[in-house]
Amino acid sequence: RNHYKAIITGIEPYGLGYTVHLNCGFPLVVRITRQSVEDLRLETGKEIFASWKASAVHLIKRSGV
């Protein structure tokens, strides 16, 4: 598993879930369920540890980069 200490820099609704923006020393964008946001009591400014399996990563090229 990958795990990084992070600060939540933003939370936005996305379909049935949320997009969570993190600062891990590098920007990280995560899509999670509404239930996860509520259960984990996520909020902007909160310090967390982000953890995921390497096989769960999707790289998306940003336009203009």
DSSP file (Angstrom, degrees, kcal/mol; ACC not computed):
  #  RESIDUE AA STRUCTURE BP1 BP2  ACC     N-H-->O    O-->H-N    N-H-->O    O-->H-N    TCO  KAPPA ALPHA  PHI   PSI    X-CA   Y-CA   Z-CA
    1    1 A R              0   0    0      0, 0.0     2,-0.4     0, 0.0    52,-0.2   0.000 360.0 360.0 360.0 149.9    0.0    0.0    0.0
    2    2 A N  E     +A   52   0A   0     50,-3.0    50,-2.0     2,-0.0     2,-0.3  -0.846 360.0 178.0 -97.8 140.3    0.9    3.6   -0.6
    3    3 A H  E     +A   51   0A   0     -2,-0.4     2,-0.4    48,-0.2    48,-0.2  -0.973   5.6 176.3-149.1 136.2    0.3    6.0    2.3
    4    4 A Y  E     -A   50   0A   0     46,-2.2    46,-3.0    -2,-0.3     2,-0.3  -0.986  33.8-117.4-136.7 142.3    1.0    9.7    2.7
    5    5 A K  E     +A   49   0A   0     -2,-0.4     2,-0.3    44,-0.2    44,-0.2  -0.641  49.6 174.2 -72.7 136.5    0.3   12.3    5.3
    6    6 A A  E     -A   48   0A   0     42,-2.8    42,-2.9    -2,-0.3     2,-0.4  -0.963  34.6-136.4-147.3 158.6   -2.0   14.9    3.7
    7    7 A I  E     -AB  47  23A   0     16,-1.6    16,-2.2    -2,-0.3     2,-0.5  -0.974  30.9-122.8-114.1 133.0   -4.1   18.0    4.3
    8    8 A I  E     + B   0  22A   0     38,-2.3    37,-3.4    -2,-0.4    14,-0.2  -0.659  30.9 177.3 -75.7 120.6   -7.5   18.2    2.8
    9    9 A T  E     -     0   0A   0     12,-2.9     2,-0.3    -2,-0.5    13,-0.2   0.534  62.6  -5.8-103.2  -9.3   -7.6   21.3    0.6
   10   10 A G  E     - B   0  21A   0     11,-1.2    11,-3.0    33,-0.1     2,-0.4  -0.897  48.6-155.2-178.3 150.9  -11.1   20.9   -0.8
   11   11 A I  E     + B   0  20A   0     -2,-0.3     9,-0.2     9,-0.2    33,-0.1  -0.987  20.6 177.3-136.2 124.5  -14.1   18.7   -1.0
   12   12 A E  E     - B   0  19A   0      7,-2.8     7,-3.2    -2,-0.4     2,-0.0  -0.976  33.9-108.5-129.9 140.8  -16.6   19.0   -3.9
   13   13 A P  E     - B   0  18A   0      0, 0.0     2,-0.3     0, 0.0     5,-0.3  -0.394  36.3-179.6 -61.5 143.1  -19.7   17.0   -4.8
   14   14 A Y  E >   - B   0  17A   0      3,-2.6     3,-2.5     1,-0.1     2,-0.1  -0.835  54.6 -58.5-148.8 106.0  -19.1   14.7   -7.8
   15   15 A G  T 3  S-     0   0    0     -2,-0.3    -1,-0.1     1,-0.3     0, 0.0  -0.386 120.1 -17.1  57.9-125.3  -22.0   12.5   -9.1
   16   16 A L  T 3  S+     0   0    0     -2,-0.1    18,-0.7    -3,-0.1    -1,-0.3   0.470 139.5  30.8 -88.6  -2.9  -23.1   10.3   -6.2
   17   17 A G  E <  S-BC  14  33A   0     -3,-2.5    -3,-2.6    16,-0.2     2,-0.3  -0.248  86.4 -89.1-128.0-145.6  -19.9   10.9   -4.2
   18   18 A Y  E     -BC  13  32A   0     14,-2.9    14,-2.3    -5,-0.3     2,-0.5  -0.963  13.1-134.9-138.5 152.9  -17.2   13.5   -3.7
   19   19 A T  E     -BC  12  31A   0     -7,-3.2    -7,-2.8    -2,-0.3     2,-0.5  -0.955  26.3-161.7-102.9 126.6  -13.9   14.7   -5.1
   20   20 A V  E     -BC  11  30A   0     10,-3.4    10,-2.7    -2,-0.5     2,-0.5  -0.951   4.6-151.4-114.5 126.1  -11.4   15.3   -2.3
   21   21 A H  E     -BC  10  29A   0    -11,-3.0   -12,-2.9    -2,-0.5   -11,-1.2  -0.838  18.5-172.1 -98.8 129.7   -8.3   17.4   -3.0
   22   22 A L  E     -BC   8  28A   0      6,-3.2     6,-2.2    -2,-0.5     2,-0.6  -0.891  23.7-146.9-122.8 150.4   -5.3   16.7   -0.9
   23   23 A N  E     +BC   7  27A   0    -16,-2.2   -16,-1.6    -2,-0.3    -2,-0.0  -0.958  27.7 160.1-113.2 109.0   -1.8   18.2   -0.4
   24   24 A C  S    S-     0   0    0      2,-2.7   -19,-0.1    -2,-0.6    -1,-0.1   0.047  86.5 -72.0-109.7  21.5    0.7   15.4    0.3
   25   25 A G  S    S+     0   0    0      1,-0.1   -19,-0.1   -21,-0.1    -2,-0.1   0.223 134.7  47.6  92.6 -10.2    3.6   17.6   -0.6
   26   26 A F  S    S-     0   0    0      2,-0.0    -2,-2.7    -4,-0.0     2,-0.2  -0.944 106.8 -91.0-150.5 152.8    2.2   17.1   -4.1
   27   27 A P  E     -C   23   0A   0      0, 0.0     2,-0.4     0, 0.0    -4,-0.2  -0.477  42.6-177.8 -73.5 140.2   -1.4   17.5   -5.3
   28   28 A L  E     -C   22   0A   0     -6,-2.2    -6,-3.2    -2,-0.2     2,-0.5  -0.999  11.3-158.9-137.3 133.0   -3.6   14.4   -5.1
   29   29 A V  E     -C   21   0A   0     -2,-0.4     2,-0.4    -8,-0.2    -8,-0.2  -0.957  13.1-173.5-116.3 130.2   -7.2   14.1   -6.2
   30   30 A V  E     -C   20   0A   0    -10,-2.7   -10,-3.4    -2,-0.5     2,-0.5  -0.948  16.4-150.8-126.0 140.1   -9.4   11.3   -4.8
   31   31 A R  E     +C   19   0A   0     -2,-0.4     2,-0.3   -12,-0.2   -12,-0.2  -0.961  30.8 161.3-109.9 123.8  -13.0   10.2   -5.6
   32   32 A I  E     -C   18   0A   0    -14,-2.3   -14,-2.9    -2,-0.5     2,-0.1  -0.884  38.7 -88.5-137.7 167.7  -14.8    8.6   -2.7
   33   33 A T  E  >  -C   17   0A   0     -2,-0.3     4,-1.8   -16,-0.2   -16,-0.2  -0.325  30.8-119.2 -76.1 157.5  -18.3    7.8   -1.7
   34   34 A R  H  > S+     0   0    0    -18,-0.7     4,-2.2     1,-0.2     5,-0.2   0.894 116.1  56.4 -59.1 -41.6  -20.6   10.2    0.3
   35   35 A Q  H  > S+     0   0    0      1,-0.2     4,-3.2     2,-0.2     5,-0.2   0.887 104.9  51.5 -60.9 -40.0  -20.8    7.6    3.0
   36   36 A S  H  > S+     0   0    0      2,-0.2     4,-2.6     1,-0.2    -1,-0.2   0.907 108.0  51.7 -64.3 -41.9  -16.9    7.6    3.3
   37   37 A V  H  <>S+     0   0    0     -4,-1.8     5,-2.0     1,-0.2     4,-0.5   0.922 115.9  41.7 -59.5 -43.9  -16.9   11.4    3.7
   38   38 A E  H ><5S+     0   0    0     -4,-2.2     3,-0.8     3,-0.2    -2,-0.2   0.938 115.4  48.1 -70.0 -47.7  -19.5   11.2    6.4
   39   39 A D  H 3<5S+     0   0    0     -4,-3.2    -2,-0.2     1,-0.2    -1,-0.2   0.879 117.7  41.6 -61.8 -39.0  -18.0    8.1    8.2
   40   40 A L  T 3<5S-     0   0    0     -4,-2.6    -1,-0.2    -5,-0.2    -2,-0.2   0.489 103.9-132.0 -87.2  -4.0  -14.4    9.6    8.2
   41   41 A R  T < 5 -     0   0    0     -3,-0.8    -3,-0.2    -4,-0.5     2,-0.2   0.913  36.2-172.2  52.3  47.9  -15.7   13.1    9.1
   42   42 A L      < +     0   0    0     -5,-2.0     2,-0.3    -6,-0.2    -1,-0.2  -0.475  12.6 161.2 -74.2 140.6  -13.7   14.6    6.3
   43   43 A E    >   -     0   0    0     -2,-0.2     3,-2.0   -33,-0.0   -35,-0.3  -0.983  46.7 -81.7-155.5 152.9  -13.5   18.4    6.1
   44   44 A T  T 3  S+     0   0    0     -2,-0.3   -35,-0.2     1,-0.3     3,-0.1  -0.293 115.1  24.3 -57.4 135.5  -11.3   21.0    4.5
   45   45 A G  T 3  S+     0   0    0    -37,-3.4    -1,-0.3     1,-0.3     2,-0.2   0.209  88.8 132.6  93.7 -13.9   -8.1   21.7    6.6
   46   46 A K    <   -     0   0    0     -3,-2.0   -38,-2.3   -38,-0.1     2,-0.5  -0.484  54.7-131.5 -73.6 138.0   -8.2   18.3    8.3
   47   47 A E  E     +A    7   0A   0    -40,-0.2     2,-0.2    -2,-0.2   -40,-0.2  -0.781  40.1 158.4 -89.6 131.7   -4.9   16.4    8.5
   48   48 A I  E     -A    6   0A   0    -42,-2.9   -42,-2.8    -2,-0.5     2,-0.5  -0.790  43.0-113.0-137.7 177.4   -5.2   12.8    7.4
   49   49 A F  E     -A    5   0A   0     -2,-0.2     2,-0.4   -44,-0.2   -44,-0.2  -0.996  28.4-151.6-115.8 123.3   -3.3    9.8    6.1
   50   50 A A  E     +A    4   0A   0    -46,-3.0   -46,-2.2    -2,-0.5     2,-0.4  -0.810  19.7 178.1 -93.9 133.6   -4.2    8.8    2.6
   51   51 A S  E     +A    3   0A   0     -2,-0.4     2,-0.3   -48,-0.2   -48,-0.2  -1.000   7.6 152.1-140.2 138.0   -3.7    5.1    1.8
   52   52 A W  E     -A    2   0A   0    -50,-2.0   -50,-3.0    -2,-0.4     2,-0.2  -0.988  43.8 -99.1-159.5 157.9   -4.4    3.0   -1.3
   53   53 A K    >   -     0   0    0     -2,-0.3     3,-2.0   -52,-0.2     4,-0.2  -0.567  33.0-124.2 -77.4 144.2   -3.3   -0.1   -3.2
   54   54 A A  G >  S+     0   0    0      1,-0.3     3,-1.3    -2,-0.2    -1,-0.1   0.832 112.0  60.3 -57.2 -33.2   -1.0    0.6   -6.2
   55   55 A S  G 3  S+     0   0    0      1,-0.2    -1,-0.3     3,-0.0    -2,-0.0   0.583  96.2  62.7 -72.8  -8.6   -3.5   -1.3   -8.4
   56   56 A A  G <  S+     0   0    0     -3,-2.0     2,-0.3     2,-0.0    -1,-0.2   0.401  79.3 108.5 -96.3   2.1   -6.2    1.3   -7.5
   57   57 A V    <   -     0   0    0     -3,-1.3     2,-0.4    -4,-0.2    -3,-0.0  -0.610  45.2-171.2 -86.0 138.1   -4.4    4.3   -9.1
   58   58 A H        -     0   0    0     -2,-0.3     2,-0.5     2,-0.0    -2,-0.0  -0.990  11.8-150.6-125.6 120.8   -5.6    6.0  -12.3
   59   59 A L        -     0   0    0     -2,-0.4     2,-0.5     2,-0.0    -2,-0.0  -0.791  12.5-171.2 -93.1 131.0   -3.3    8.6  -13.9
   60   60 A I        -     0   0    0     -2,-0.5     2,-0.3     0, 0.0    -2,-0.0  -0.981  21.2-130.0-125.4 120.5   -5.1   11.3  -15.8
   61   61 A K        -     0   0    0     -2,-0.5     2,-0.3     1,-0.1    -2,-0.0  -0.508  23.7-132.0 -70.3 129.7   -3.1   13.7  -17.9
   62   62 A R    >   -     0   0    0     -2,-0.3     3,-1.3     1,-0.1     2,-0.1  -0.613  24.4-109.5 -81.3 141.3   -4.1   17.3  -17.2
   63   63 A S  T 3  S+     0   0    0     -2,-0.3    -1,-0.1     1,-0.2     0, 0.0  -0.436 102.1  25.9 -69.1 144.3   -4.8   19.5  -20.2
   64   64 A G  T 3         0   0    0     -2,-0.1    -1,-0.2     1,-0.0    -2,-0.0   0.503 360.0 360.0  82.2   4.9   -2.2   22.2  -20.8
   65   65 A V    <         0   0    0     -3,-1.3    -2,-0.1     0, 0.0    -3,-0.0   0.411 360.0 360.0-106.3 360.0    0.5   20.3  -19.1
